[in-house]
Amino acid sequence: MLLIKVRILAPEPVSNFMTRRSRVARILWVPTCEFVKFVVKWMGGFQVEGKGNVPRQGALLLCPNHFTDLDPPAVAAALPRYARFLAKSELFEMGCVGRAIRLFDAIPVKRNSADRAAVREVLKSLANGDAVVIFPEGGGNDDGMLQPLNPGAMMIALQSGAPVIPAAIHNAQRFLPYKSTRLRHSPVPLRIVFGEPVFLSDLPGRRDAVALATERLTLTLAQMLGQPVPVGKPAIRD
């Protein structure tokens, strides 16, 4: 008989804001994350570092790098708490994928545009004390290198005052290459490192606050990944 250990998390505060969908998402969160961890461990290993840097309660903006479609479920499995994910709107129309991310109360965003509805929903969730995951690169890439970041995540961070936790994802492309749909065995484990909060308290009120905050997050992620700091403008995503 195959036994999978299920991790029980202490319940987070529940407010009137919580919808039926978000209640269902929280119920299914732990068993789904445990299943993801089991599969990744079986395919090559799963390591998490820096969990102590992730506040267990209160508003939180988590900003990981992004290489492959495995990144979101891997980050969810590594987190010690429930979180909502910002996801490109196209995913919500993709059959099983769309139904799954709706089930877990993901927030749709129209890429390459100022999606005010998505920003409002993220700010609303943060005001409720939720954790929200935003991939500031805006999508994966096939070279495994950190790309220039979009400023939207840091704009939200400055508006909300939520702490920003960077997360470095290592080796995910070994398990699931960019644009691949087939999970592979990897000779090295998938490793996720949660960093210390990005310092932003000196920036509110400055005209260049968003640019400086984005620069700090970029530098932090590059250091955590052991990669050069990317230059240029964020890519236009198709």
Summary of the structure (lengths in Angstrom):
residues: 238
radius of gyration: 17.0
end to end distance: 45.0
largest distance: 60.5
contacts: 709
relative contact order: 0.19
helix: 38%
strand: 13%
